Amino acid sequence: MKTETAAMPHRTRKEQLHRLASAAYWVEFSKKWLWVIARFVLVFGISFVILYPILLKLSIAFKSMDDLYDSTVIWVPQAFTLENFRLVFKAMNYPAVLRNTMLLSSAVMVLQTIICVLAGYGFARIKFKGSGLLFAAVIFTILVPSQTIMIPLYLHFKNFDLFGLIELFTGKPANLINTYWPFIISSMLGMGVKTGLYVYIFRQFFKGIPREIEEAAYVDGAGYFTTFARVILPNAIPSMVTVMLFSFVWQWNDSFFTNMYLNEPKVMSSMMSSAGYGIATYMTGGGQAANSLVQDPFFMSMMMNTSVLMAILPLIILYVFVQRHFVESVERSGLVG
């Protein structure tokens, strides 16, 4: 027994040497480490592409004017300053802009979620002649460039009328430009930003819910709308969280429709587009001095980077608090895997 026990380490070492000498071992070893290296390069490359613009904006935003003109200062400022953030905060009336953007994004988020969850459930459960063609038309709206419908939308909301009733009672159509009504009406009628994608998310989620759950509710005496409200919606919370976050963030970052419909009140995207000139006017009082600052590429770069950071700061704070729920909702809603 002792002889066998003493011989076991010798056999183990011999087996290890034999395995190291085999070609199959080195092939598997090479495959393993090549995959590790490839995965590291891929993750590092994607992270660099995502983080590099943010790091560059942070570096520029904390620089002073002297650091911008100093060729020896590349990434780390010689003297960190918050003066750029103070200028953007005051010159662009940041609290009012933040409040306007929060109200607009929240209203659009709620309306789009309500409309899209109803449409998605209808496409998933109600079958009628032409339902597939209608759903294909909804998906097609994702592919339509916004520029192709820009002029009709602008003219429609500039001369808005409801079956001729507004002009009948007031004598002229309503001008909804520079109000939130174009966003509210578009969201209520399923024409908001990325609505087709949200309907698709809800439809795919509802198709994954077994019909037996609804049939059991019908047997218990629940009606169609009661079943939807008390059985289906509680199970749809993951997809609702996903759509609500997508809707909020996309509306927050939208610059095409906000610049088309809104001059006043200002929102984040319109604030960023005019940040350089607005801050130059605030610093100089306007006139030729403001124009000279605007023509300075270093000044414009510094102001634009600072305004972008202040625009995305609320979204970063939001993500910090809801990231766990967001990841879980994406996994359960069927967007991955």
One Martini backbone bead per residue (centre of mass of N, CA, C, O) as a GRO file, in nm:
protein
  337
    1MET     BB    1   0.059   0.061  -0.022
    2LYS     BB    2   0.306   0.252   0.008
    3THR     BB    3   0.419   0.202  -0.276
    4GLU     BB    4   0.173   0.315  -0.431
    5THR     BB    5   0.179   0.601  -0.301
    6ALA     BB    6   0.475   0.670  -0.398
    7ALA     BB    7   0.407   0.627  -0.715
    8MET     BB    8   0.196   0.849  -0.782
    9PRO     BB    9   0.371   1.109  -0.822
   10HIS     BB   10   0.538   0.987  -1.052
   11ARG     BB   11   0.298   0.945  -1.248
   12THR     BB   12   0.201   1.234  -1.254
   13ARG     BB   13   0.463   1.356  -1.373
   14LYS     BB   14   0.462   1.179  -1.625
   15GLU     BB   15   0.189   1.275  -1.736
   16GLN     BB   16   0.265   1.575  -1.758
   17LEU     BB   17   0.502   1.539  -1.956
   18HIS     BB   18   0.334   1.399  -2.175
   19ARG     BB   19   0.131   1.636  -2.216
   20LEU     BB   20   0.348   1.856  -2.289
   21ALA     BB   21   0.453   1.683  -2.549
   22SER     BB   22   0.190   1.731  -2.679
   23ALA     BB   23   0.017   1.888  -2.939
   24ALA     BB   24  -0.272   1.921  -2.826
   25TYR     BB   25  -0.203   2.093  -2.583
   26TRP     BB   26  -0.085   2.342  -2.742
   27VAL     BB   27  -0.335   2.401  -2.902
   28GLU     BB   28  -0.524   2.458  -2.661
   29PHE     BB   29  -0.345   2.672  -2.530
   30SER     BB   30  -0.349   2.870  -2.768
   31LYS     BB   31  -0.655   2.907  -2.789
   32LYS     BB   32  -0.700   3.022  -2.509
   33TRP     BB   33  -0.501   3.274  -2.528
   34LEU     BB   34  -0.614   3.397  -2.786
   35TRP     BB   35  -0.895   3.453  -2.665
   36VAL     BB   36  -0.802   3.634  -2.436
   37ILE     BB   37  -0.663   3.849  -2.612
   38ALA     BB   38  -0.903   3.914  -2.799
   39ARG     BB   39  -1.095   4.002  -2.571
   40PHE     BB   40  -0.920   4.230  -2.460
   41VAL     BB   41  -0.899   4.397  -2.721
   42LEU     BB   42  -1.201   4.436  -2.763
   43VAL     BB   43  -1.273   4.569  -2.490
   44PHE     BB   44  -1.061   4.793  -2.502
   45GLY     BB   45  -1.153   4.920  -2.771
   46ILE     BB   46  -1.444   4.988  -2.691
   47SER     BB   47  -1.374   5.153  -2.437
   48PHE     BB   48  -1.208   5.367  -2.585
   49VAL     BB   49  -1.428   5.472  -2.778
   50ILE     BB   50  -1.618   5.561  -2.540
   51LEU     BB   51  -1.411   5.718  -2.334
   52TYR     BB   52  -1.243   5.927  -2.489
   53PRO     BB   53  -1.446   6.165  -2.520
   54ILE     BB   54  -1.492   6.203  -2.215
   55LEU     BB   55  -1.198   6.256  -2.132
   56LEU     BB   56  -1.157   6.500  -2.317
   57LYS     BB   57  -1.381   6.678  -2.196
   58LEU     BB   58  -1.269   6.684  -1.910
   59SER     BB   59  -0.997   6.812  -1.976
   60ILE     BB   60  -1.113   7.077  -2.106
   61ALA     BB   61  -1.318   7.175  -1.882
   62PHE     BB   62  -1.066   7.212  -1.658
   63LYS     BB   63  -0.955   7.436  -1.821
   64SER     BB   64  -0.786   7.706  -1.900
   65MET     BB   65  -0.694   7.941  -2.122
   66ASP     BB   66  -0.390   7.895  -2.081
   67ASP     BB   67  -0.391   7.585  -2.135
   68LEU     BB   68  -0.496   7.596  -2.430
   69TYR     BB   69  -0.227   7.770  -2.530
   70ASP     BB   70  -0.060   7.532  -2.416
   71SER     BB   71   0.141   7.290  -2.566
   72THR     BB   72   0.220   7.122  -2.293
   73VAL     BB   73  -0.088   7.083  -2.263
   74ILE     BB   74  -0.299   6.794  -2.286
   75TRP     BB   75  -0.454   6.656  -2.027
   76VAL     BB   76  -0.330   6.795  -1.774
   77PRO     BB   77  -0.382   7.048  -1.591
   78GLN     BB   78  -0.218   7.289  -1.411
   79ALA     BB   79  -0.512   7.425  -1.342
   80PHE     BB   80  -0.788   7.371  -1.189
   81THR     BB   81  -1.126   7.455  -1.310
   82LEU     BB   82  -1.480   7.594  -1.270
   83GLU     BB   83  -1.544   7.830  -1.469
   84ASN     BB   84  -1.691   7.689  -1.704
   85PHE     BB   85  -1.936   7.591  -1.539
   86ARG     BB   86  -2.025   7.871  -1.443
   87LEU     BB   87  -2.081   7.991  -1.721
   88VAL     BB   88  -2.292   7.787  -1.816
   89PHE     BB   89  -2.490   7.816  -1.579
   90LYS     BB   90  -2.547   8.125  -1.628
   91ALA     BB   91  -2.569   8.180  -1.941
   92MET     BB   92  -2.785   7.920  -1.987
   93ASN     BB   93  -2.980   7.868  -1.760
   94TYR     BB   94  -2.969   7.573  -1.633
   95PRO     BB   95  -3.217   7.524  -1.445
   96ALA     BB   96  -3.436   7.579  -1.663
   97VAL     BB   97  -3.338   7.372  -1.870
   98LEU     BB   98  -3.361   7.126  -1.686
   99ARG     BB   99  -3.663   7.150  -1.629
  100ASN     BB  100  -3.765   7.137  -1.923
  101THR     BB  101  -3.638   6.861  -1.994
  102MET     BB  102  -3.773   6.692  -1.775
  103LEU     BB  103  -4.067   6.746  -1.854
  104LEU     BB  104  -4.056   6.653  -2.148
  105SER     BB  105  -3.933   6.365  -2.108
  106SER     BB  106  -4.149   6.260  -1.909
  107ALA     BB  107  -4.401   6.296  -2.083
  108VAL     BB  108  -4.307   6.125  -2.323
  109MET     BB  109  -4.253   5.865  -2.167
  110VAL     BB  110  -4.540   5.809  -2.064
  111LEU     BB  111  -4.696   5.818  -2.334
  112GLN     BB  112  -4.533   5.607  -2.492
  113THR     BB  113  -4.576   5.370  -2.299
  114ILE     BB  114  -4.884   5.355  -2.314
  115ILE     BB  115  -4.918   5.328  -2.624
  116CYS     BB  116  -4.714   5.087  -2.676
  117VAL     BB  117  -4.842   4.872  -2.489
  118LEU     BB  118  -5.108   4.857  -2.642
  119ALA     BB  119  -4.997   4.794  -2.924
  120GLY     BB  120  -4.829   4.542  -2.851
  121TYR     BB  121  -5.068   4.372  -2.743
  122GLY     BB  122  -5.237   4.377  -2.998
  123PHE     BB  123  -5.023   4.237  -3.188
  124ALA     BB  124  -4.992   3.974  -3.004
  125ARG     BB  125  -5.327   3.895  -2.966
  126ILE     BB  126  -5.457   4.043  -3.215
  127LYS     BB  127  -5.626   3.898  -3.490
  128PHE     BB  128  -5.629   4.035  -3.822
  129LYS     BB  129  -5.681   4.168  -4.114
  130GLY     BB  130  -5.360   4.305  -4.166
  131SER     BB  131  -5.168   4.295  -3.912
  132GLY     BB  132  -4.893   4.236  -4.044
  133LEU     BB  133  -4.888   4.490  -4.226
  134LEU     BB  134  -4.914   4.695  -3.995
  135PHE     BB  135  -4.657   4.610  -3.844
  136ALA     BB  136  -4.465   4.668  -4.079
  137ALA     BB  137  -4.527   4.973  -4.079
  138VAL     BB  138  -4.418   5.028  -3.798
  139ILE     BB  139  -4.127   4.932  -3.857
  140PHE     BB  140  -4.077   5.131  -4.096
  141THR     BB  141  -4.053   5.393  -3.919
  142ILE     BB  142  -3.754   5.340  -3.835
  143LEU     BB  143  -3.637   5.386  -4.145
  144VAL     BB  144  -3.737   5.671  -4.153
  145PRO     BB  145  -3.628   5.965  -4.215
  146SER     BB  146  -3.678   6.267  -4.064
  147GLN     BB  147  -3.625   6.456  -4.314
  148THR     BB  148  -3.877   6.359  -4.494
  149ILE     BB  149  -4.093   6.492  -4.255
  150MET     BB  150  -4.030   6.787  -4.174
  151ILE     BB  151  -4.217   6.980  -4.335
  152PRO     BB  152  -4.497   6.859  -4.271
  153LEU     BB  153  -4.472   6.886  -3.965
  154TYR     BB  154  -4.425   7.188  -3.942
  155LEU     BB  155  -4.685   7.280  -4.093
  156HIS     BB  156  -4.887   7.131  -3.914
  157PHE     BB  157  -4.804   7.285  -3.638
  158LYS     BB  158  -4.830   7.580  -3.748
  159ASN     BB  159  -5.132   7.475  -3.880
  160PHE     BB  160  -5.328   7.378  -3.655
  161ASP     BB  161  -5.601   7.139  -3.694
  162LEU     BB  162  -5.941   7.013  -3.599
  163PHE     BB  163  -6.151   6.970  -3.840
  164GLY     BB  164  -6.179   7.303  -3.841
  165LEU     BB  165  -6.246   7.411  -3.545
  166ILE     BB  166  -6.035   7.627  -3.478
  167GLU     BB  167  -6.100   7.817  -3.718
  168LEU     BB  168  -6.402   7.850  -3.653
  169PHE     BB  169  -6.354   7.990  -3.356
  170THR     BB  170  -6.076   8.182  -3.425
  171GLY     BB  171  -5.996   8.220  -3.756
  172LYS     BB  172  -5.737   8.029  -3.698
  173PRO     BB  173  -5.485   7.851  -3.672
  174ALA     BB  174  -5.267   7.683  -3.473
  175ASN     BB  175  -4.955   7.767  -3.312
  176LEU     BB  176  -4.714   7.513  -3.192
  177ILE     BB  177  -4.472   7.664  -3.199
  178ASN     BB  178  -4.289   7.684  -2.906
  179THR     BB  179  -4.404   7.411  -2.794
  180TYR     BB  180  -4.502   7.093  -2.649
  181TRP     BB  181  -4.731   6.978  -2.839
  182PRO     BB  182  -4.583   6.814  -3.060
  183PHE     BB  183  -4.482   6.597  -2.857
  184ILE     BB  184  -4.752   6.512  -2.732
  185ILE     BB  185  -4.906   6.435  -2.989
  186SER     BB  186  -4.702   6.231  -3.102
  187SER     BB  187  -4.712   6.039  -2.855
  188MET     BB  188  -5.027   5.985  -2.857
  189LEU     BB  189  -5.007   5.886  -3.186
  190GLY     BB  190  -4.730   5.722  -3.243
  191MET     BB  191  -4.488   5.967  -3.341
  192GLY     BB  192  -4.245   5.934  -3.191
  193VAL     BB  193  -3.947   5.861  -3.080
  194LYS     BB  194  -3.909   5.527  -3.153
  195THR     BB  195  -4.192   5.381  -3.151
  196GLY     BB  196  -4.150   5.121  -3.319
  197LEU     BB  197  -3.951   4.990  -3.119
  198TYR     BB  198  -4.142   4.974  -2.871
  199VAL     BB  199  -4.357   4.798  -2.999
  200TYR     BB  200  -4.169   4.560  -3.054
  201ILE     BB  201  -4.089   4.499  -2.763
  202PHE     BB  202  -4.375   4.438  -2.658
  203ARG     BB  203  -4.455   4.218  -2.855
  204GLN     BB  204  -4.228   4.016  -2.785
  205PHE     BB  205  -4.302   3.990  -2.487
  206PHE     BB  206  -4.604   3.898  -2.513
  207LYS     BB  207  -4.540   3.638  -2.683
  208GLY     BB  208  -4.390   3.505  -2.418
  209ILE     BB  209  -4.666   3.485  -2.293
  210PRO     BB  210  -4.878   3.276  -2.178
  211ARG     BB  211  -5.215   3.212  -2.246
  212GLU     BB  212  -5.300   3.064  -1.982
  213ILE     BB  213  -5.310   3.313  -1.799
  214GLU     BB  214  -5.555   3.446  -1.936
  215GLU     BB  215  -5.751   3.205  -1.929
  216ALA     BB  216  -5.764   3.192  -1.620
  217ALA     BB  217  -5.890   3.473  -1.588
  218TYR     BB  218  -6.147   3.418  -1.754
  219VAL     BB  219  -6.252   3.188  -1.573
  220ASP     BB  220  -6.264   3.393  -1.315
  221GLY     BB  221  -6.415   3.662  -1.469
  222ALA     BB  222  -6.232   3.825  -1.633
  223GLY     BB  223  -6.172   4.068  -1.834
  224TYR     BB  224  -5.990   4.209  -2.072
  225PHE     BB  225  -5.889   4.465  -1.911
  226THR     BB  226  -5.836   4.324  -1.643
  227THR     BB  227  -5.621   4.131  -1.745
  228PHE     BB  228  -5.427   4.346  -1.847
  229ALA     BB  229  -5.396   4.511  -1.571
  230ARG     BB  230  -5.361   4.245  -1.353
  231VAL     BB  231  -5.163   4.046  -1.536
  232ILE     BB  232  -4.984   4.168  -1.765
  233LEU     BB  233  -4.847   4.428  -1.655
  234PRO     BB  234  -4.683   4.303  -1.416
  235ASN     BB  235  -4.511   4.128  -1.632
  236ALA     BB  236  -4.415   4.410  -1.800
  237ILE     BB  237  -4.201   4.572  -1.639
  238PRO     BB  238  -3.930   4.525  -1.785
  239SER     BB  239  -4.020   4.654  -2.059
  240MET     BB  240  -4.105   4.927  -1.938
  241VAL     BB  241  -3.831   5.013  -1.832
  242THR     BB  242  -3.687   5.011  -2.100
  243VAL     BB  243  -3.869   5.215  -2.251
  244MET     BB  244  -3.848   5.451  -2.053
  245LEU     BB  245  -3.543   5.493  -2.078
  246PHE     BB  246  -3.523   5.527  -2.380
  247SER     BB  247  -3.720   5.764  -2.407
  248PHE     BB  248  -3.579   5.964  -2.220
  249VAL     BB  249  -3.297   5.970  -2.356
  250TRP     BB  250  -3.384   6.038  -2.650
  251GLN     BB  251  -3.526   6.302  -2.580
  252TRP     BB  252  -3.287   6.441  -2.444
  253ASN     BB  253  -3.094   6.405  -2.716
  254ASP     BB  254  -3.273   6.550  -2.899
  255SER     BB  255  -3.223   6.781  -3.191
  256PHE     BB  256  -3.415   6.785  -3.431
  257PHE     BB  257  -3.704   6.848  -3.306
  258THR     BB  258  -3.627   7.073  -3.108
  259ASN     BB  259  -3.512   7.269  -3.330
  260MET     BB  260  -3.783   7.273  -3.497
  261TYR     BB  261  -3.994   7.360  -3.252
  262LEU     BB  262  -3.764   7.508  -3.068
  263ASN     BB  263  -3.656   7.819  -2.916
  264GLU     BB  264  -3.885   7.857  -2.702
  265PRO     BB  265  -3.792   7.679  -2.479
  266LYS     BB  266  -3.515   7.557  -2.347
  267VAL     BB  267  -3.297   7.285  -2.408
  268MET     BB  268  -3.028   7.090  -2.411
  269SER     BB  269  -2.978   7.074  -2.719
  270SER     BB  270  -3.010   7.385  -2.773
  271MET     BB  271  -2.792   7.474  -2.576
  272MET     BB  272  -2.547   7.341  -2.722
  273SER     BB  273  -2.576   7.489  -3.004
  274SER     BB  274  -2.546   7.792  -2.828
  275ALA     BB  275  -2.312   7.813  -2.619
  276GLY     BB  276  -2.082   7.984  -2.733
  277TYR     BB  277  -2.239   8.251  -2.795
  278GLY     BB  278  -2.378   8.288  -2.520
  279ILE     BB  279  -2.115   8.316  -2.352
  280ALA     BB  280  -1.989   8.547  -2.512
  281THR     BB  281  -2.217   8.747  -2.451
  282TYR     BB  282  -2.198   8.732  -2.141
  283MET     BB  283  -1.892   8.833  -2.124
  284THR     BB  284  -1.926   9.105  -2.341
  285GLY     BB  285  -2.233   9.199  -2.441
  286GLY     BB  286  -2.151   9.176  -2.728
  287GLY     BB  287  -2.064   9.201  -3.047
  288GLN     BB  288  -1.740   9.198  -3.152
  289ALA     BB  289  -1.631   9.046  -2.905
  290ALA     BB  290  -1.809   8.794  -2.941
  291ASN     BB  291  -1.710   8.719  -3.229
  292SER     BB  292  -1.413   8.670  -3.151
  293LEU     BB  293  -1.473   8.428  -2.965
  294VAL     BB  294  -1.623   8.247  -3.170
  295GLN     BB  295  -1.359   8.238  -3.366
  296ASP     BB  296  -1.241   8.074  -3.136
  297PRO     BB  297  -1.166   7.739  -3.121
  298PHE     BB  298  -1.087   7.704  -2.821
  299PHE     BB  299  -1.333   7.828  -2.691
  300MET     BB  300  -1.551   7.655  -2.829
  301SER     BB  301  -1.445   7.384  -2.726
  302MET     BB  302  -1.472   7.442  -2.423
  303MET     BB  303  -1.780   7.508  -2.418
  304MET     BB  304  -1.890   7.250  -2.554
  305ASN     BB  305  -1.772   7.043  -2.355
  306THR     BB  306  -1.909   7.157  -2.103
  307SER     BB  307  -2.206   7.140  -2.200
  308VAL     BB  308  -2.209   6.834  -2.248
  309LEU     BB  309  -2.151   6.747  -1.959
  310MET     BB  310  -2.405   6.894  -1.835
  311ALA     BB  311  -2.612   6.731  -2.009
  312ILE     BB  312  -2.513   6.425  -1.911
  313LEU     BB  313  -2.517   6.423  -1.600
  314PRO     BB  314  -2.813   6.331  -1.536
  315LEU     BB  315  -2.782   6.055  -1.683
  316ILE     BB  316  -2.560   5.942  -1.505
  317ILE     BB  317  -2.716   5.956  -1.241
  318LEU     BB  318  -2.949   5.778  -1.334
  319TYR     BB  319  -2.778   5.523  -1.396
  320VAL     BB  320  -2.664   5.472  -1.113
  321PHE     BB  321  -2.960   5.405  -0.991
  322VAL     BB  322  -3.074   5.204  -1.256
  323GLN     BB  323  -2.881   4.980  -1.364
  324ARG     BB  324  -2.993   4.718  -1.244
  325HIS     BB  325  -3.281   4.742  -1.362
  326PHE     BB  326  -3.195   4.768  -1.657
  327VAL     BB  327  -3.048   4.500  -1.697
  328GLU     BB  328  -3.284   4.319  -1.612
  329SER     BB  329  -3.490   4.425  -1.823
  330VAL     BB  330  -3.331   4.348  -2.078
  331GLU     BB  331  -3.315   4.043  -2.020
  332ARG     BB  332  -3.639   3.998  -1.982
  333SER     BB  333  -3.732   4.139  -2.269
  334GLY     BB  334  -3.541   4.009  -2.513
  335LEU     BB  335  -3.283   4.184  -2.632
  336VAL     BB  336  -3.120   3.936  -2.541
  337GLY     BB  337  -3.011   3.607  -2.642
   0.00000   0.00000   0.00000
